[in-house]
């Protein structure tokens, strides 16, 4: 397997892209939460008390939903920051790149498909269904996932 980027540079680039995506999502959620908080403060109590209570409850539910999403993203950022990408992996675990006949997988956080220098890499969580199947596998191992046979060619 001949990759154009060094193993570490590829992981560094993937981590940078994933971190930028997380930072953007975190900033958007923080802005939304601020707007919702301001809306709650500016909500005026009208003579129709039920309307006010319903409006406040809807704002609170929306704020709670955004806070929960923010918490998940912050945890993902923390997991990404803790990865040891310099380590030489011989089995699939967090921080490992797994090259298979069905695609290239970076076991870290769920970050979807990323394209670097014309090659696709999928950032997947070790807790995802495919991530769980890949965990602790070595080069040369085979797994069956969703009716596809994944031949693990390289892990680093």
C-alpha positions as CSV (number, residue, x, y, z in Angstrom):
1,X,0.0,0.0,0.0
2,X,1.6,3.2,-1.1
3,X,0.2,6.4,0.4
4,X,1.2,9.8,-0.7
5,X,1.3,11.3,2.8
6,X,3.3,9.9,5.6
7,X,1.3,7.8,8.0
8,X,1.5,10.5,10.7
9,X,0.9,13.4,8.4
10,X,-2.3,11.7,7.1
11,X,-3.6,11.3,10.7
12,X,-2.5,14.8,11.6
13,X,-4.5,16.2,8.6
14,X,-7.5,14.1,9.4
15,X,-7.4,15.2,13.1
16,X,-7.1,18.8,12.0
17,X,-10.1,18.6,9.7
18,X,-12.2,16.8,12.3
19,X,-11.2,19.3,15.0
20,X,-12.1,22.2,12.6
21,X,-15.5,20.7,11.9
22,X,-16.1,20.1,15.6
23,X,-15.0,23.7,16.5
24,X,-17.4,25.1,13.9
25,X,-20.3,23.1,15.2
26,X,-19.5,24.0,18.8
27,X,-19.3,27.7,17.9
28,X,-22.7,27.5,16.0
29,X,-24.3,25.8,19.0
30,X,-22.9,28.3,21.5
31,X,-24.2,31.1,19.3
32,X,-27.7,29.5,19.1
33,X,-27.7,28.9,22.9
34,X,-26.9,32.6,23.4
35,X,-29.7,33.7,21.1
36,X,-32.1,31.4,22.9
37,X,-31.0,32.7,26.3
38,X,-31.5,36.2,25.1
39,X,-34.9,35.4,23.7
40,X,-35.9,33.9,27.1
41,X,-34.8,37.1,28.8
42,X,-36.7,39.3,26.3
43,X,-39.9,37.2,26.4
44,X,-42.6,39.5,27.8
45,X,-45.3,38.1,30.0
46,X,-48.5,38.9,28.2
47,X,-52.0,38.9,29.7
48,X,-52.4,35.4,28.1
49,X,-50.4,33.5,30.7
50,X,-50.7,30.2,28.9
51,X,-49.1,31.6,25.8
52,X,-46.2,33.0,27.7
53,X,-45.6,29.7,29.6
54,X,-45.9,27.7,26.3
55,X,-43.4,30.1,24.6
56,X,-41.0,29.9,27.5
57,X,-41.2,26.1,27.6
58,X,-40.5,25.8,23.9
59,X,-37.5,28.0,24.3
60,X,-36.3,26.0,27.3
61,X,-36.7,22.7,25.4
62,X,-34.8,24.1,22.4
63,X,-32.0,25.3,24.7
64,X,-31.8,21.9,26.5
65,X,-31.6,20.1,23.1
66,X,-28.8,22.4,22.0
67,X,-27.0,22.0,25.4
68,X,-27.1,18.2,25.0
69,X,-25.7,18.4,21.5
70,X,-22.9,20.8,22.7
71,X,-22.0,18.4,25.5
72,X,-21.6,15.6,22.9
73,X,-19.4,17.7,20.7
74,X,-17.2,18.8,23.6
75,X,-16.8,15.1,24.6
76,X,-15.9,14.2,21.0
77,X,-13.3,17.1,20.9
78,X,-11.8,15.8,24.1
79,X,-11.6,12.2,22.7
80,X,-10.0,13.6,19.5
81,X,-7.5,15.6,21.5
82,X,-6.5,12.6,23.5
83,X,-5.6,10.4,20.5
84,X,-2.1,9.1,20.2
85,X,-1.6,9.4,16.5
86,X,2.2,9.0,16.8
87,X,1.8,5.5,18.1
88,X,2.6,2.6,15.7
89,X,-0.6,0.5,15.9
90,X,-0.5,-3.3,15.2
91,X,-4.2,-3.8,16.0
92,X,-7.3,-1.7,15.5
93,X,-8.0,0.7,18.4
94,X,-8.6,4.4,18.9
95,X,-6.1,6.3,16.9
96,X,-5.4,3.6,14.4
97,X,-5.8,3.8,10.6
98,X,-7.3,0.6,9.1
99,X,-6.9,0.0,5.4
100,X,-9.3,-2.5,4.0
101,X,-10.5,-3.7,0.6
102,X,-13.8,-1.8,1.4
103,X,-12.2,1.5,2.4
104,X,-9.9,3.3,4.7
105,X,-11.1,3.9,8.3
106,X,-9.6,6.1,10.9
107,X,-10.8,4.8,14.3
108,X,-11.4,7.9,16.4
109,X,-14.7,9.8,16.5
110,X,-17.6,9.7,14.1
111,X,-16.7,12.3,11.5
112,X,-17.8,10.9,8.2
113,X,-16.0,10.8,4.9
114,X,-13.0,13.0,4.4
115,X,-11.0,13.2,1.2
116,X,-7.3,13.9,1.3
117,X,-5.2,14.0,-1.9
118,X,-7.9,12.2,-3.8
119,X,-8.3,9.3,-1.3
120,X,-11.3,8.8,0.9
121,X,-11.0,8.1,4.6
122,X,-13.9,7.5,7.0
123,X,-13.6,8.7,10.6
124,X,-15.6,6.3,12.7
125,X,-16.1,5.8,16.4
126,X,-14.9,2.6,18.1
127,X,-18.4,2.4,19.5
128,X,-20.1,2.4,16.0
129,X,-21.2,-1.0,14.7
130,X,-18.3,-1.2,12.2
131,X,-15.9,0.2,14.8
132,X,-16.9,-2.5,17.2
133,X,-16.3,-5.2,14.5
134,X,-12.9,-3.8,13.7
135,X,-11.7,-3.4,17.3
136,X,-8.6,-5.5,18.2
137,X,-8.4,-6.9,14.6
138,X,-5.0,-7.2,13.0
139,X,-3.7,-6.9,9.4
140,X,-4.7,-10.1,7.6
141,X,-8.0,-10.5,9.6
142,X,-11.3,-10.6,7.9
143,X,-14.7,-9.4,9.1
144,X,-18.2,-9.7,7.7
145,X,-20.2,-6.5,8.1
146,X,-23.6,-5.8,6.4
147,X,-23.1,-8.6,3.9
148,X,-19.6,-7.3,2.9
149,X,-16.3,-9.0,3.6
150,X,-13.7,-6.6,4.9
151,X,-10.1,-7.8,4.4
152,X,-7.9,-5.8,6.7
153,X,-4.7,-5.1,4.7
154,X,-2.9,-2.6,6.9
155,X,-3.1,-1.1,10.3
156,X,-1.0,1.8,11.5
